[in-house]
């Protein structure tokens, strides 16, 4: 009986303090959708909104980068603390960084990283990682108003044609990488979760893919069985240099190494990469790097 009274008192204190987790059904997602001007991809209780830089014509080593390969900004909402927490990664030109950042900070959002993912790209693109928590509609308004300081498309145009086919042996790529990939805007994308649980500020980050804490690997066909690859490995500190060695020994360039978050457990590092070569050969190199990590393999 005493334990029951203590439990009830604890729950009441948490409710008063606003610490009870929110439920997805308690959020007016339609208002969030309307504020951001798009529909999300929904996985579990996470709503992820894409902000691809379809307005940019970026090339790297002669490859025209599709938005799904390396220009796919996003914001994910997860019910938490009586409202929502957000995490995201926005794609910006150099001239857009400070105007967007100033608007974010003024609205109470946090900046957790600003950096490159690619090298030699023209024009050069940068990636701003953001976080926040509170009322979901207020958060959505803050994101919308900050992105309005850039040329990020804020309305979603109807596709003028079906996405191009992925001209690769995707079955063989699936077998080598060890998980099933998905076609997305002419790009073949893999999401490889880690075996260890990941949390941010004490909140478990699930599902890991939509929240940006799973290794992402993208293949864009470049003809003749070749593909341009990029993405990011999610690594603990002791995995960083073994993965660098595995990638470089397989002809895959390491283009960036940095953090994305401020208060995650375990401490994670994100390693970006690039190559344009035979797709099967590159997949084997990526698998060799994945084998140096605590990543799942189905």
C-alpha beads as a LAMMPS data file, in Angstrom:
LAMMPS data file: protein, C-alpha beads

298 atoms
297 bonds

1 atom types
1 bond types

-500.0 500.0 xlo xhi
-500.0 500.0 ylo yhi
-500.0 500.0 zlo zhi

Masses

1 110.0

Atoms # bond

1 1 1 0.000 0.000 0.000
2 1 1 2.808 2.401 0.939
3 1 1 4.589 1.657 -2.369
4 1 1 1.378 2.428 -4.269
5 1 1 0.985 5.772 -2.467
6 1 1 4.619 6.674 -3.245
7 1 1 4.168 5.711 -6.907
8 1 1 1.037 7.846 -7.222
9 1 1 2.805 10.763 -5.560
10 1 1 5.761 10.384 -7.944
11 1 1 3.466 10.349 -10.965
12 1 1 1.661 13.441 -9.710
13 1 1 4.962 15.254 -9.207
14 1 1 6.084 14.290 -12.727
15 1 1 2.804 15.513 -14.194
16 1 1 3.084 18.836 -12.345
17 1 1 6.694 19.162 -13.529
18 1 1 5.760 18.381 -17.148
19 1 1 8.077 15.363 -17.248
20 1 1 5.599 12.694 -18.246
21 1 1 6.205 11.587 -21.825
22 1 1 3.677 12.860 -24.332
23 1 1 1.747 10.473 -26.535
24 1 1 1.662 10.762 -30.318
25 1 1 -2.140 10.881 -30.272
26 1 1 -2.050 13.918 -27.954
27 1 1 -0.337 16.048 -30.635
28 1 1 -2.296 17.902 -33.310
29 1 1 -0.175 16.598 -36.165
30 1 1 -2.368 18.250 -38.789
31 1 1 -1.412 21.689 -37.437
32 1 1 2.264 20.683 -37.515
33 1 1 1.862 19.443 -41.120
34 1 1 0.119 22.670 -42.127
35 1 1 2.776 24.831 -40.481
36 1 1 5.618 23.020 -42.236
37 1 1 3.737 22.759 -45.529
38 1 1 4.298 19.033 -46.057
39 1 1 3.389 15.557 -44.904
40 1 1 5.808 13.501 -42.807
41 1 1 7.127 9.991 -43.016
42 1 1 5.827 8.295 -39.862
43 1 1 7.704 5.518 -38.060
44 1 1 6.514 4.526 -34.599
45 1 1 5.836 7.757 -32.736
46 1 1 8.298 9.801 -34.843
47 1 1 7.106 12.167 -37.574
48 1 1 9.967 13.094 -39.929
49 1 1 9.605 16.009 -42.363
50 1 1 11.912 16.233 -45.360
51 1 1 13.357 19.523 -46.649
52 1 1 15.383 18.488 -49.708
53 1 1 17.390 21.197 -51.459
54 1 1 15.800 20.510 -54.818
55 1 1 16.561 24.139 -55.722
56 1 1 20.320 23.499 -55.823
57 1 1 22.378 22.095 -58.703
58 1 1 25.368 20.631 -56.877
59 1 1 28.128 18.716 -58.626
60 1 1 31.038 16.768 -57.153
61 1 1 33.791 15.215 -59.259
62 1 1 31.514 15.538 -62.288
63 1 1 28.534 13.859 -60.601
64 1 1 25.262 15.810 -60.416
65 1 1 24.151 15.187 -56.818
66 1 1 20.527 14.114 -56.430
67 1 1 18.799 15.577 -53.343
68 1 1 18.332 12.081 -51.893
69 1 1 22.071 11.384 -52.093
70 1 1 23.386 14.249 -49.955
71 1 1 21.010 17.242 -49.985
72 1 1 18.107 15.895 -47.940
73 1 1 17.484 18.183 -44.979
74 1 1 15.018 16.922 -42.365
75 1 1 13.364 17.591 -39.012
76 1 1 12.016 14.770 -36.811
77 1 1 9.405 15.252 -34.059
78 1 1 9.113 12.762 -31.190
79 1 1 6.541 13.132 -28.383
80 1 1 8.367 13.913 -25.123
81 1 1 8.113 15.888 -21.890
82 1 1 4.490 16.908 -22.354
83 1 1 5.145 18.159 -25.898
84 1 1 7.737 17.133 -28.458
85 1 1 11.467 16.980 -28.906
86 1 1 12.929 17.717 -32.314
87 1 1 16.172 16.744 -33.995
88 1 1 17.199 17.662 -37.497
89 1 1 19.828 18.307 -40.125
90 1 1 19.339 21.238 -42.514
91 1 1 21.226 21.708 -45.791
92 1 1 22.419 25.284 -46.296
93 1 1 24.660 27.386 -48.487
94 1 1 27.450 29.284 -46.738
95 1 1 25.584 32.583 -47.088
96 1 1 22.485 31.071 -45.421
97 1 1 24.141 29.759 -42.243
98 1 1 24.114 32.876 -40.077
99 1 1 20.637 34.196 -41.026
100 1 1 19.095 30.772 -40.329
101 1 1 21.096 30.319 -37.131
102 1 1 20.095 33.759 -35.794
103 1 1 16.410 32.986 -36.355
104 1 1 16.767 29.573 -34.700
105 1 1 18.492 30.981 -31.609
106 1 1 15.980 33.835 -31.292
107 1 1 13.134 31.299 -31.166
108 1 1 14.805 29.176 -28.476
109 1 1 16.044 26.311 -30.646
110 1 1 19.509 24.851 -30.126
111 1 1 22.299 24.443 -32.673
112 1 1 24.258 21.253 -32.056
113 1 1 26.604 21.233 -35.068
114 1 1 27.506 23.095 -38.274
115 1 1 29.878 21.427 -40.722
116 1 1 30.546 19.976 -44.160
117 1 1 29.631 16.478 -45.287
118 1 1 31.267 16.615 -48.722
119 1 1 34.517 17.923 -50.194
120 1 1 34.970 19.692 -53.570
121 1 1 31.227 20.149 -54.084
122 1 1 30.159 23.100 -56.216
123 1 1 28.450 25.010 -54.734
124 1 1 29.698 24.022 -51.292
125 1 1 26.940 22.926 -48.930
126 1 1 26.897 22.917 -45.145
127 1 1 24.781 21.034 -42.635
128 1 1 23.213 22.560 -39.529
129 1 1 22.043 20.157 -36.833
130 1 1 19.290 21.530 -34.618
131 1 1 17.410 20.432 -31.510
132 1 1 14.633 21.669 -29.262
133 1 1 11.657 20.708 -27.148
134 1 1 8.301 22.220 -26.312
135 1 1 4.967 22.794 -28.008
136 1 1 5.025 20.997 -31.385
137 1 1 3.270 23.769 -33.343
138 1 1 5.567 26.410 -31.858
139 1 1 8.584 24.290 -32.789
140 1 1 7.256 23.845 -36.331
141 1 1 6.698 27.605 -36.648
142 1 1 10.255 28.280 -35.489
143 1 1 11.673 25.842 -38.057
144 1 1 9.545 27.290 -40.857
145 1 1 10.496 30.883 -40.032
146 1 1 14.195 30.028 -39.803
147 1 1 14.214 28.178 -43.128
148 1 1 12.489 31.174 -44.718
149 1 1 15.851 32.943 -44.238
150 1 1 17.283 30.510 -46.808
151 1 1 16.168 29.466 -50.269
152 1 1 15.055 26.032 -49.000
153 1 1 11.769 25.235 -50.817
154 1 1 8.934 25.684 -48.308
155 1 1 6.220 24.364 -50.591
156 1 1 6.177 20.875 -52.047
157 1 1 5.831 20.800 -55.815
158 1 1 4.037 17.878 -57.431
159 1 1 6.550 15.574 -59.153
160 1 1 6.734 16.277 -62.873
161 1 1 7.815 12.726 -63.692
162 1 1 8.302 9.412 -61.886
163 1 1 11.646 9.018 -60.085
164 1 1 14.392 7.450 -62.194
165 1 1 15.004 3.747 -61.816
166 1 1 17.997 2.631 -59.757
167 1 1 20.198 0.985 -62.402
168 1 1 22.162 -1.208 -59.983
169 1 1 22.081 -4.829 -58.824
170 1 1 20.208 -3.906 -55.654
171 1 1 19.749 -7.541 -54.616
172 1 1 23.510 -8.038 -54.519
173 1 1 23.966 -4.756 -52.652
174 1 1 21.389 -5.889 -50.059
175 1 1 23.241 -9.166 -49.590
176 1 1 26.617 -7.485 -49.113
177 1 1 25.493 -4.669 -46.806
178 1 1 23.353 -7.094 -44.813
179 1 1 20.123 -5.093 -44.662
180 1 1 17.392 -4.330 -47.198
181 1 1 17.814 -1.006 -48.993
182 1 1 15.093 1.292 -50.308
183 1 1 14.841 3.242 -53.566
184 1 1 14.384 6.957 -52.929
185 1 1 14.429 9.585 -55.663
186 1 1 16.813 7.680 -57.934
187 1 1 19.081 6.736 -55.008
188 1 1 19.357 3.359 -53.241
189 1 1 19.543 3.968 -49.501
190 1 1 20.491 1.761 -46.554
191 1 1 19.827 2.347 -42.865
192 1 1 21.980 0.220 -40.561
193 1 1 21.152 0.531 -36.836
194 1 1 23.605 -0.051 -34.015
195 1 1 23.160 -2.857 -31.509
196 1 1 23.567 -0.579 -28.485
197 1 1 20.704 1.676 -27.286
198 1 1 21.176 5.415 -27.833
199 1 1 19.669 8.220 -25.776
200 1 1 19.765 12.019 -25.888
201 1 1 19.239 13.983 -22.678
202 1 1 17.980 10.799 -21.052
203 1 1 15.362 10.159 -23.774
204 1 1 15.750 6.853 -25.679
205 1 1 16.117 7.583 -29.402
206 1 1 13.785 5.166 -31.174
207 1 1 13.277 4.447 -33.989
208 1 1 16.921 5.207 -34.736
209 1 1 16.695 5.692 -38.520
210 1 1 14.210 8.588 -38.589
211 1 1 16.076 10.274 -35.712
212 1 1 19.398 10.208 -37.567
213 1 1 21.300 7.867 -35.267
214 1 1 21.725 4.896 -37.609
215 1 1 24.466 4.528 -40.208
216 1 1 23.180 5.834 -43.541
217 1 1 24.612 4.630 -46.854
218 1 1 23.414 5.982 -50.222
219 1 1 24.183 4.729 -53.747
220 1 1 23.484 6.955 -56.767
221 1 1 23.994 5.167 -60.113
222 1 1 26.553 6.847 -62.382
223 1 1 26.420 4.364 -65.291
224 1 1 28.018 1.054 -66.219
225 1 1 27.423 -0.527 -62.819
226 1 1 29.149 2.323 -61.030
227 1 1 27.727 4.433 -58.248
228 1 1 28.547 7.522 -56.254
229 1 1 28.283 6.751 -52.549
230 1 1 28.001 8.943 -49.497
231 1 1 26.383 8.904 -46.078
232 1 1 27.587 8.698 -42.505
233 1 1 28.773 6.029 -40.111
234 1 1 27.570 6.331 -36.500
235 1 1 30.543 5.404 -34.316
236 1 1 31.833 5.239 -30.778
237 1 1 35.293 6.654 -30.188
238 1 1 37.128 3.331 -30.330
239 1 1 35.514 2.518 -33.702
240 1 1 36.621 5.701 -35.475
241 1 1 40.116 4.800 -36.610
242 1 1 39.408 1.152 -37.521
243 1 1 36.591 2.403 -39.763
244 1 1 38.825 5.063 -41.331
245 1 1 41.398 2.368 -42.134
246 1 1 38.765 0.032 -43.584
247 1 1 37.254 2.732 -45.808
248 1 1 40.556 4.082 -47.097
249 1 1 41.950 0.620 -47.825
250 1 1 38.901 0.057 -50.033
251 1 1 39.254 3.285 -52.023
252 1 1 36.581 5.211 -50.101
253 1 1 37.437 8.776 -49.111
254 1 1 36.688 10.012 -45.580
255 1 1 35.305 13.545 -46.000
256 1 1 34.264 14.591 -42.465
257 1 1 34.362 13.439 -38.854
258 1 1 32.370 15.250 -36.185
259 1 1 29.561 15.186 -33.628
260 1 1 25.877 15.812 -34.371
261 1 1 24.465 16.042 -30.838
262 1 1 25.436 17.543 -27.475
263 1 1 24.168 15.178 -24.777
264 1 1 23.910 11.694 -26.256
265 1 1 24.805 8.401 -24.593
266 1 1 27.014 6.705 -25.623
267 1 1 29.144 9.521 -27.052
268 1 1 28.907 9.222 -30.844
269 1 1 30.905 10.440 -33.824
270 1 1 29.637 10.703 -37.395
271 1 1 31.953 9.898 -40.297
272 1 1 31.026 10.963 -43.824
273 1 1 32.507 9.394 -46.938
274 1 1 32.588 9.584 -50.734
275 1 1 33.565 7.454 -53.728
276 1 1 32.463 6.873 -57.313
277 1 1 33.368 3.392 -58.521
278 1 1 31.974 -0.067 -59.185
279 1 1 28.950 -0.348 -56.892
280 1 1 29.572 -3.950 -55.793
281 1 1 33.212 -3.208 -55.034
282 1 1 32.218 -0.197 -52.939
283 1 1 29.536 -2.204 -51.111
284 1 1 32.187 -4.728 -50.055
285 1 1 34.363 -1.891 -48.778
286 1 1 31.460 -0.451 -46.815
287 1 1 30.693 -3.894 -45.354
288 1 1 34.318 -4.201 -44.240
289 1 1 33.914 -0.871 -42.418
290 1 1 30.579 -1.896 -40.884
291 1 1 32.278 -5.025 -39.539
292 1 1 34.453 -2.714 -37.389
293 1 1 31.343 -1.371 -35.644
294 1 1 28.638 -2.618 -33.281
295 1 1 26.100 -2.541 -36.113
296 1 1 23.311 -4.993 -36.733
297 1 1 23.274 -7.358 -39.678
298 1 1 20.011 -9.091 -40.524

Bonds

1 1 1 2
2 1 2 3
3 1 3 4
4 1 4 5
5 1 5 6
6 1 6 7
7 1 7 8
8 1 8 9
9 1 9 10
10 1 10 11
11 1 11 12
12 1 12 13
13 1 13 14
14 1 14 15
15 1 15 16
16 1 16 17
17 1 17 18
18 1 18 19
19 1 19 20
20 1 20 21
21 1 21 22
22 1 22 23
23 1 23 24
24 1 24 25
25 1 25 26
26 1 26 27
27 1 27 28
28 1 28 29
29 1 29 30
30 1 30 31
31 1 31 32
32 1 32 33
33 1 33 34
34 1 34 35
35 1 35 36
36 1 36 37
37 1 37 38
38 1 38 39
39 1 39 40
40 1 40 41
41 1 41 42
42 1 42 43
43 1 43 44
44 1 44 45
45 1 45 46
46 1 46 47
47 1 47 48
48 1 48 49
49 1 49 50
50 1 50 51
51 1 51 52
52 1 52 53
53 1 53 54
54 1 54 55
55 1 55 56
56 1 56 57
57 1 57 58
58 1 58 59
59 1 59 60
60 1 60 61
61 1 61 62
62 1 62 63
63 1 63 64
64 1 64 65
65 1 65 66
66 1 66 67
67 1 67 68
68 1 68 69
69 1 69 70
70 1 70 71
71 1 71 72
72 1 72 73
73 1 73 74
74 1 74 75
75 1 75 76
76 1 76 77
77 1 77 78
78 1 78 79
79 1 79 80
80 1 80 81
81 1 81 82
82 1 82 83
83 1 83 84
84 1 84 85
85 1 85 86
86 1 86 87
87 1 87 88
88 1 88 89
89 1 89 90
90 1 90 91
91 1 91 92
92 1 92 93
93 1 93 94
94 1 94 95
95 1 95 96
96 1 96 97
97 1 97 98
98 1 98 99
99 1 99 100
100 1 100 101
101 1 101 102
102 1 102 103
103 1 103 104
104 1 104 105
105 1 105 106
106 1 106 107
107 1 107 108
108 1 108 109
109 1 109 110
110 1 110 111
111 1 111 112
112 1 112 113
113 1 113 114
114 1 114 115
115 1 115 116
116 1 116 117
117 1 117 118
118 1 118 119
119 1 119 120
120 1 120 121
121 1 121 122
122 1 122 123
123 1 123 124
124 1 124 125
125 1 125 126
126 1 126 127
127 1 127 128
128 1 128 129
129 1 129 130
130 1 130 131
131 1 131 132
132 1 132 133
133 1 133 134
134 1 134 135
135 1 135 136
136 1 136 137
137 1 137 138
138 1 138 139
139 1 139 140
140 1 140 141
141 1 141 142
142 1 142 143
143 1 143 144
144 1 144 145
145 1 145 146
146 1 146 147
147 1 147 148
148 1 148 149
149 1 149 150
150 1 150 151
151 1 151 152
152 1 152 153
153 1 153 154
154 1 154 155
155 1 155 156
156 1 156 157
157 1 157 158
158 1 158 159
159 1 159 160
160 1 160 161
161 1 161 162
162 1 162 163
163 1 163 164
164 1 164 165
165 1 165 166
166 1 166 167
167 1 167 168
168 1 168 169
169 1 169 170
170 1 170 171
171 1 171 172
172 1 172 173
173 1 173 174
174 1 174 175
175 1 175 176
176 1 176 177
177 1 177 178
178 1 178 179
179 1 179 180
180 1 180 181
181 1 181 182
182 1 182 183
183 1 183 184
184 1 184 185
185 1 185 186
186 1 186 187
187 1 187 188
188 1 188 189
189 1 189 190
190 1 190 191
191 1 191 192
192 1 192 193
193 1 193 194
194 1 194 195
195 1 195 196
196 1 196 197
197 1 197 198
198 1 198 199
199 1 199 200
200 1 200 201
201 1 201 202
202 1 202 203
203 1 203 204
204 1 204 205
205 1 205 206
206 1 206 207
207 1 207 208
208 1 208 209
209 1 209 210
210 1 210 211
211 1 211 212
212 1 212 213
213 1 213 214
214 1 214 215
215 1 215 216
216 1 216 217
217 1 217 218
218 1 218 219
219 1 219 220
220 1 220 221
221 1 221 222
222 1 222 223
223 1 223 224
224 1 224 225
225 1 225 226
226 1 226 227
227 1 227 228
228 1 228 229
229 1 229 230
230 1 230 231
231 1 231 232
232 1 232 233
233 1 233 234
234 1 234 235
235 1 235 236
236 1 236 237
237 1 237 238
238 1 238 239
239 1 239 240
240 1 240 241
241 1 241 242
242 1 242 243
243 1 243 244
244 1 244 245
245 1 245 246
246 1 246 247
247 1 247 248
248 1 248 249
249 1 249 250
250 1 250 251
251 1 251 252
252 1 252 253
253 1 253 254
254 1 254 255
255 1 255 256
256 1 256 257
257 1 257 258
258 1 258 259
259 1 259 260
260 1 260 261
261 1 261 262
262 1 262 263
263 1 263 264
264 1 264 265
265 1 265 266
266 1 266 267
267 1 267 268
268 1 268 269
269 1 269 270
270 1 270 271
271 1 271 272
272 1 272 273
273 1 273 274
274 1 274 275
275 1 275 276
276 1 276 277
277 1 277 278
278 1 278 279
279 1 279 280
280 1 280 281
281 1 281 282
282 1 282 283
283 1 283 284
284 1 284 285
285 1 285 286
286 1 286 287
287 1 287 288
288 1 288 289
289 1 289 290
290 1 290 291
291 1 291 292
292 1 292 293
293 1 293 294
294 1 294 295
295 1 295 296
296 1 296 297
297 1 297 298
